């Protein structure tokens, strides 16, 4: 930052800022079916057409055009959708009950968990899903180090304080402890992260 005061660019819950820093997504605090793509600088705001999908927060893909987001229709299980910034079109990426929110840095894969607790790499641009081996049932993805190294953690008591983060080598399915995050004095703490 340059020390200038903050400038409001839109209303609602802040979503992610695009990788090029030019776009942000907001979700209405009053109606999660209302999402807006707003320019960070000059440009035109795009309201996503309202439907029966309630949106959560999501992640931009590296093309700065597509926004990957969790959504849920009434009386349906959640799934992942892709919102196109240019057209405003909203399309499902995964079937109902298959969710994930950390696309690979190259924008090709999304680690997901299905309704049976199995892990997959879901192709973002079409193709066949691949099994994601080496993930323990209680673990969940929290990001990537690179296109082959997925970061994982869990809510097992031994992984919460300090918060243990594991790195999974996606091609081999091998994982190892990467970092333990937390303060030196954990008195009174219930969890980190």
C-alpha positions as CSV (number, residue, x, y, z in Angstrom):
1,X,0.0,0.0,0.0
2,X,1.1,3.6,-0.5
3,X,-0.5,5.0,2.7
4,X,-3.5,6.4,0.9
5,X,-6.9,6.0,2.7
6,X,-9.0,2.9,1.8
7,X,-11.5,3.4,-1.0
8,X,-14.8,1.5,-1.1
9,X,-15.2,-0.3,-4.5
10,X,-18.5,-2.0,-3.8
11,X,-20.9,-3.2,-1.1
12,X,-21.3,-6.6,0.4
13,X,-19.0,-9.3,1.7
14,X,-15.6,-9.1,0.1
15,X,-14.7,-12.0,-2.1
16,X,-11.4,-12.6,-3.9
17,X,-9.5,-10.1,-5.9
18,X,-8.5,-11.3,-9.4
19,X,-4.8,-12.3,-9.9
20,X,-4.2,-9.2,-12.0
21,X,-5.7,-7.0,-9.2
22,X,-8.3,-5.5,-11.5
23,X,-11.5,-7.2,-10.3
24,X,-13.2,-8.2,-7.1
25,X,-16.3,-10.1,-6.2
26,X,-18.8,-9.2,-3.6
27,X,-21.8,-11.1,-2.1
28,X,-24.8,-9.2,-0.7
29,X,-25.1,-9.4,3.1
30,X,-28.8,-9.4,2.7
31,X,-29.2,-12.0,-0.1
32,X,-26.4,-14.5,-0.9
33,X,-28.0,-15.0,-4.3
34,X,-26.8,-11.5,-5.3
35,X,-23.1,-11.4,-6.4
36,X,-21.4,-8.6,-8.2
37,X,-18.1,-8.4,-10.0
38,X,-16.7,-4.9,-9.5
39,X,-13.6,-3.2,-11.0
40,X,-10.9,-2.3,-8.6
41,X,-10.2,0.8,-10.7
42,X,-11.9,2.0,-13.9
43,X,-14.4,-0.3,-15.4
44,X,-18.0,-1.4,-15.4
45,X,-19.7,-3.3,-12.5
46,X,-21.4,-6.6,-13.5
47,X,-24.3,-7.9,-11.5
48,X,-24.5,-11.7,-11.7
49,X,-28.1,-12.6,-12.7
50,X,-30.1,-13.6,-9.7
51,X,-31.2,-17.2,-9.6
52,X,-32.0,-19.7,-6.8
53,X,-28.3,-20.3,-6.2
54,X,-26.9,-19.0,-2.9
55,X,-23.2,-18.2,-3.3
56,X,-20.3,-18.5,-0.8
57,X,-16.9,-17.0,-1.4
58,X,-14.6,-18.3,-4.1
59,X,-11.3,-18.1,-5.9
60,X,-10.4,-16.5,-9.3
61,X,-8.8,-18.7,-11.9
62,X,-5.5,-17.4,-13.3
63,X,-7.1,-16.3,-16.6
64,X,-8.7,-13.3,-14.6
65,X,-12.0,-14.1,-16.3
66,X,-13.5,-17.1,-14.4
67,X,-14.4,-17.1,-10.7
68,X,-14.8,-20.5,-9.1
69,X,-17.3,-20.5,-6.2
70,X,-19.3,-22.7,-3.9
71,X,-23.1,-22.5,-4.4
72,X,-26.2,-24.2,-3.3
73,X,-29.8,-24.2,-4.6
74,X,-32.7,-24.7,-2.2
75,X,-33.3,-28.3,-1.3
76,X,-30.1,-29.4,-3.1
77,X,-26.6,-30.3,-2.0
78,X,-23.8,-27.8,-2.6
79,X,-21.6,-27.9,-5.7
80,X,-19.0,-25.7,-7.4
81,X,-19.9,-23.2,-10.0
82,X,-17.9,-21.1,-12.4
83,X,-18.9,-17.5,-13.1
84,X,-17.6,-15.9,-16.3
85,X,-16.7,-12.2,-15.7
86,X,-17.3,-11.2,-19.2
87,X,-20.7,-12.8,-19.9
88,X,-22.0,-13.1,-16.3
89,X,-22.9,-16.7,-17.1
90,X,-23.0,-19.1,-14.2
91,X,-22.3,-22.8,-14.9
92,X,-22.0,-25.8,-12.6
93,X,-18.5,-27.3,-12.6
94,X,-19.2,-30.3,-10.3
95,X,-22.3,-32.4,-9.7
96,X,-24.2,-31.8,-6.5
97,X,-22.4,-32.9,-3.4
98,X,-18.9,-32.6,-4.9
99,X,-17.2,-29.6,-3.4
100,X,-13.8,-27.9,-3.2
101,X,-12.4,-24.4,-3.2
102,X,-8.7,-24.3,-4.0
103,X,-8.0,-24.6,-7.7
104,X,-4.4,-25.5,-8.7
105,X,-2.2,-22.4,-9.5
106,X,-2.3,-23.3,-13.2
107,X,-6.2,-23.3,-13.1
108,X,-6.5,-26.9,-14.4
109,X,-7.5,-28.9,-11.4
110,X,-9.7,-28.6,-8.3
111,X,-9.2,-30.9,-5.4
112,X,-12.7,-32.0,-4.3
113,X,-14.4,-34.4,-1.9
114,X,-17.5,-36.3,-3.0
115,X,-20.5,-37.2,-0.9
116,X,-18.8,-40.5,0.1
117,X,-15.7,-38.8,1.4
118,X,-13.5,-39.7,-1.5
119,X,-11.0,-37.2,-2.9
120,X,-10.6,-36.3,-6.5
121,X,-8.8,-33.9,-8.8
122,X,-11.6,-32.4,-10.8
123,X,-10.7,-31.0,-14.3
124,X,-11.7,-27.4,-14.6
125,X,-11.5,-27.2,-18.4
126,X,-13.2,-30.5,-19.1
127,X,-12.0,-34.1,-19.1
128,X,-12.0,-37.0,-16.7
129,X,-11.6,-36.6,-12.9
130,X,-8.6,-38.3,-11.3
131,X,-8.3,-40.0,-7.9
132,X,-6.4,-37.9,-5.4
133,X,-4.4,-40.4,-3.4
134,X,-2.7,-39.9,-0.1
135,X,-5.3,-37.7,1.6
136,X,-6.6,-38.9,5.0
137,X,-10.4,-38.9,5.5
138,X,-10.2,-36.1,8.1
139,X,-8.0,-33.9,6.1
140,X,-9.0,-31.0,3.8
141,X,-7.2,-28.8,1.3
142,X,-6.1,-25.2,2.3
143,X,-4.1,-24.2,-0.7
144,X,-1.2,-25.1,-3.0
145,X,2.6,-24.6,-2.9
146,X,2.9,-25.2,-6.6
147,X,1.0,-27.3,-9.3
148,X,2.1,-30.6,-7.8
149,X,2.1,-29.8,-4.0
150,X,-1.2,-29.5,-2.2
151,X,-1.4,-28.2,1.3
152,X,-3.6,-30.0,3.8
153,X,-4.6,-29.8,7.4
154,X,-7.2,-31.5,9.6
155,X,-9.3,-30.8,12.7
156,X,-7.9,-33.7,14.6
157,X,-6.9,-32.5,18.1
158,X,-3.2,-33.2,17.5
159,X,-3.3,-31.0,14.3
160,X,-5.1,-28.0,15.8
161,X,-2.6,-26.5,18.3
162,X,-0.2,-25.8,16.8
163,X,-2.0,-26.0,13.4
164,X,-0.1,-28.6,11.5
165,X,0.1,-28.2,7.7
166,X,1.0,-31.1,5.5
167,X,2.2,-31.0,1.9
168,X,1.0,-33.7,-0.4
169,X,3.0,-34.6,-3.5
170,X,0.0,-35.0,-5.8
171,X,1.7,-37.4,-8.4
172,X,2.9,-39.9,-5.7
173,X,0.4,-39.4,-3.0
174,X,3.1,-39.0,-0.4
175,X,2.7,-36.4,2.3
176,X,4.9,-34.9,5.0
177,X,4.6,-32.3,7.7
178,X,5.4,-28.9,6.2
179,X,4.9,-26.4,9.0
180,X,3.4,-26.2,12.5
181,X,1.8,-22.8,13.0
182,X,0.9,-21.2,16.3
183,X,2.1,-19.0,19.1
184,X,4.8,-20.2,21.5
185,X,2.3,-20.0,24.4
186,X,-1.0,-21.8,23.7
187,X,-2.6,-21.3,27.1
188,X,-6.4,-20.9,26.6
189,X,-6.3,-21.7,22.9
190,X,-8.8,-24.1,21.3
191,X,-7.5,-24.0,17.7
192,X,-5.3,-22.2,15.3
193,X,-6.7,-21.3,11.9
